[in-house]
């Protein structure tokens, strides 16, 4: 019998910003390790999310300025330019299966927002 060994990727937490830097029920962008990351304060749900800032549809750095909402129970962000909609939990494009974005874990502690990469 073959034994599989699974390795969990290590998460490195980076201070992205202060809580007050992200508007309630909105987003903003932070530069983390040379990568633009969109951070969202989904206050209506009491949840925080982080994704790539780049919308893969037209390679525009715009998702941090997108509108957040829900599709059923799925939290989402819509690109402000072409309305591609992405799950904030999985990164899956909800209205076009050809696109996907990365998502990152977020934690908030002592007024600071941390993003795990």
GIJOCOR-V111081 format. One record per residue. N is the residue number from 1. PSI is psi in radians with two decimals (none if undefined). Layout:
n=N psi=PSI
n=N psi=PSI
//
This chain:
n=1 psi=2.32
n=2 psi=2.37
n=3 psi=2.27
n=4 psi=2.35
n=5 psi=2.12
n=6 psi=2.33
n=7 psi=2.19
n=8 psi=2.28
n=9 psi=2.42
n=10 psi=2.40
n=11 psi=2.27
n=12 psi=2.15
n=13 psi=2.31
n=14 psi=2.35
n=15 psi=2.11
n=16 psi=-0.70
n=17 psi=-3.12
n=18 psi=2.68
n=19 psi=-0.74
n=20 psi=-0.20
n=21 psi=-0.30
n=22 psi=2.13
n=23 psi=2.56
n=24 psi=2.37
n=25 psi=0.64
n=26 psi=-2.95
n=27 psi=3.03
n=28 psi=3.03
n=29 psi=2.51
n=30 psi=2.59
n=31 psi=2.03
n=32 psi=2.04
n=33 psi=0.71
n=34 psi=0.08
n=35 psi=2.33
n=36 psi=2.12
n=37 psi=2.25
n=38 psi=2.29
n=39 psi=2.34
n=40 psi=2.32
n=41 psi=1.63
n=42 psi=1.30
n=43 psi=-0.60
n=44 psi=-0.51
n=45 psi=-0.17
n=46 psi=0.58
n=47 psi=2.69
n=48 psi=2.53
n=49 psi=2.76
n=50 psi=2.44
n=51 psi=3.04
n=52 psi=2.56
n=53 psi=-0.39
n=54 psi=2.19
n=55 psi=2.13
n=56 psi=-0.23
n=57 psi=-0.86
n=58 psi=0.32
n=59 psi=0.81
n=60 psi=2.40
n=61 psi=1.55
n=62 psi=-0.23
n=63 psi=-0.51
n=64 psi=-0.34
n=65 psi=0.10
n=66 psi=2.91
n=67 psi=2.33
n=68 psi=2.69
n=69 psi=-2.78
n=70 psi=2.55
n=71 psi=1.74
n=72 psi=-2.17
n=73 psi=-0.03
n=74 psi=2.04
n=75 psi=2.46
n=76 psi=2.85
n=77 psi=2.43
n=78 psi=2.28
n=79 psi=2.30
n=80 psi=-0.24
n=81 psi=-0.88
n=82 psi=0.15
n=83 psi=0.37
n=84 psi=2.38
n=85 psi=2.26
n=86 psi=2.46
n=87 psi=2.29
n=88 psi=-0.28
n=89 psi=-0.76
n=90 psi=-0.35
n=91 psi=-0.09
n=92 psi=2.40
n=93 psi=2.17
n=94 psi=-0.20
n=95 psi=0.29
n=96 psi=1.84
n=97 psi=-0.16
n=98 psi=-0.10
n=99 psi=2.65
n=100 psi=2.54
n=101 psi=2.80
n=102 psi=2.55
n=103 psi=2.72
n=104 psi=2.56
n=105 psi=2.60
n=106 psi=2.47
n=107 psi=2.61
n=108 psi=2.27
n=109 psi=2.25
n=110 psi=0.70
n=111 psi=0.07
n=112 psi=2.55
n=113 psi=2.20
n=114 psi=2.43
n=115 psi=2.31
n=116 psi=2.26
n=117 psi=none
//
